[in-house]
Amino acid sequence: MPFFKEIVHVSNLRILQPANDISIWNYAKKNGFTIISKDDDFEKIVLIRKSPPKLIYLRTYNNLDTKKVVDLIVENKDNIIEFIQSKENDIFELYSK
């Protein structure tokens, strides 16, 4: 992805696989990542523990293939960058069309 070269899939992280939500959360916090997920468990964790890490919550009500998820992220890149840089919000919701 040309705009977000630092995106890393959880399977490529140096944590015990398959990774559980708390392991992902802790890794993201320790390494300055923002989490992108469709998993509502991360929303619950953010609401309880607050950020960092921040969460980009993909609210896709159908099962989008990888290309459509990438397109959704790229289409919203300016808003995502603004969200990540902001100190205001912990969760940014992205909705599919």
PyMOL commands that set and color helices and strands:
alter all, ss='L'
color gray80, all
select helices_A, chain A and resi 10-12+21-31+40-49+66-75+77-85
alter helices_A, ss='H'
color red, helices_A
select strands_A, chain A and resi 35-37+55-59+91-95
alter strands_A, ss='S'
color yellow, strands_A
deselect
rebuild
show_as cartoon
